[in-house]
Amino acid sequence: MFTGIITDIGELRAIEQRGDLRARIGTSYDVGGIELGASIACDGVCLTVVEIGLDWFDVEISAETVSKSNIDISAWKVGKRINLERALKVGDELGGHIVSGHVDGVAEVIAMQDEGDSTRVTLRAPPELARFIAPKGSVALNGTSLTVNEVKGCDFGINFIPHTKAMTTWNDVEIGQQVNLEIDTLARYVARIAEISNLQVPNP
């Protein structure tokens, strides 16, 4: 589990297809404290560490993960900056919201506008995920816990304050960019409960 509070910006150093994708990510984390098999959220995707170096770690990325996220050998270029978060430990401060690292799909950046020192970004979610996004609710975008400002159809707005832009890769965002979207776990379960409550129970 994660909180959506980014704690490092990594750099993609290598990526290759070995059956599954394998990526090498440079980091400022103390790699001595990372164990093989540890989970690290990379742009919001929970990935397993399979090898560790002096200032890098390797992860493997399954075809299922590729199909649900923006991770692609043609899109993840060497030098790409990546939001990183270590897994939540018992007793850690929950500064964002509960994030699983199981990306539901991708959203597209369709508009950007500076508002003072902040930047308002409008994104378009897939229709099957848009119903889970509500004003003042939470979403994780590229692993960052964010509050939704407004929703109109499949489009929703996010405001990025200077601190968020400085501590994440959101200063790199461009119109047309695909970003990893994880809907709020609470919204997922509320929708499921509503779905079940609407089912017709047959008479015995």
N, C-alpha and C positions, 0 to 999 in steps of 0.2 A: 504494500500500500504506500501511497505517496500523498503529498499535500498540495502539489501544484506551486510550491515556492521554489523557484530555480536557485540552485546553490553553486553552479559553475557553468561556464560556457566552454564546451569542448570544441575540438577541431577535427574534422574528418581527415585522417591521414592516408587511408587506403580503403578500398572496397573492391571485392571481387566475388564472382559467382563460383561457389564450390558445391554445387548441388543447391544448398541454401546460400543466401548472401552472407558474406562475412565482412565485417567492418572493423577498422582500427580507429579508435578515437583518442586523441590527445586530451589530457586533463590536468588541472592544477590540484585535483584531489591528492591526498596522501595515499598512493596506491598500496602502501604497506598495510593500510587498513581495509583494503578491498580483498575479499576472498573469492576464489574460483566458485562459480555458481551464484554469486551475489546478483541481485536485481538492481539495475540502474535504469531510470527513465531517461530515454534519449529522444528529445523532441516529443515527449509525452508517451512514447512507446516503451513498455516494460521489457527490457532485454536482459539476457543472462550473460554474465561475464565468463568467457571460456579461456582467456589467456591474459596475462598481465605483464607489462614491461616497466621500465623506469618511470615513465610519465604517460603511459597509455594503457588502454585495455581493449581487448577484442570482444566482439559480440557476434552471435549468429542470428540471422533474421529469416524466419520461415516464409514460405510462399503465402500462407494465410495472412501473416502480418503485412507483407507487401501489398496484398490485395485490399487491405482495409486502411492503409496509411499512405503518406506521401513518400515513403521510403522506396526508392527505385534506383537502380544502378545508373540510369541516365539522368536522374534528378539530384542524387546525392553525389556531388562532385568533390574531389579532394580539395581541401581548404574550406569547405562549408562549415559554418559555425552552428553548433548544436546545443540546445538547452539541456542541461543535465540536472538530475536530482537523485540523491541516494534514497534508498528505501527508508520509510518511517520506522523509528524505534519506539518501543514502549516508553512513555514519559516525555517524548519530544513534544514541542509546542505545535499545535495544529493551527498554523497561521493562514492556510488557505481553505480548502475543503477536501473531503475524502476523494482521492483519485486512485483508480486501480491500475492505470497504465495500459488498459485494454481499449485501444482506440476503436471507436465505432465507425468512423469514416472520415472523409475530408470535407472541409468547407473552403470556399473560394473567396478571396479578398476582392470585393467589387468596387469599393470606394474608400478614399482616405481624405481627411481634412484636418488641418491643424486648428486647434482651438486653444489659444494662449500657448502655453508650453506643452500642452497635451496633444495627443493625436486621436481623432475619432476614426475608427475603422469599421466599415460595414462589410459583413461577410454573408455569403449565401450557403445555407446548409442543404443537404439532400432532403427531399420531402419526407422521407421515412424517419428522419431524425429531427426535423424542424419542430414537430409536435411536442418534443421533450424540452424545448428551449422557451423559457418564460422571462418576462421583464423582472429584473432584480434577482434572478436566479443565477446559478453558477454554471460555468462551462470550463473545460480545460482545453486550451488551444496551444498546440506545440508544447504541451506539458505545463503551461502557465495557468494557474487558477485565476479566473477573471469573472467579473460581474457583468451581466447583460444589462444594457441600458434600455433598449427598446427592441420590439419584435414586430415585423410586418411581413406576413406570409412566411416565406422561407428565409427572409433576410433579417439579420439582427446586428445591433451596433455594440461596440466595445470602446471604452475610453482608456487610452494608455497614458498614464502619468509619466513624467520624466524619469522617476526612479525605476519603474518597470522597464522602460525602454533601455535604460543604462545597464540594468542587471540581467537582461535577457537578449535574445536575438531579434526582438521586435523592432529595433531600429533598422533592420535589414528588410522589412516587409515591403512588398510591391503589389500593385494591383495585378490581379490574375494569378497570384501565388496560391498554391494549394497548401492548406495547413491541417494538421491532425486535429480531429475533433473528438473529444470524449464527453458525452452528456453526463449530467449529474446523476449519480447512483440513486438518489432519493426520487428523482423524477421518473427514472426507469421503473422503480417498484410501485410508485403511485399509479402509473399508467397500467401496470400489470394487474394491480388490485382492482382498478376500475374495469378492466377488461373482464376479469373473472366475475365480478359482481353483476355484470350485464349478461352473463351466460344464462340460458334457460335451463333450469334443473328439472329433469323429467319426473313425472309422478311415479311413485313406486307401483 
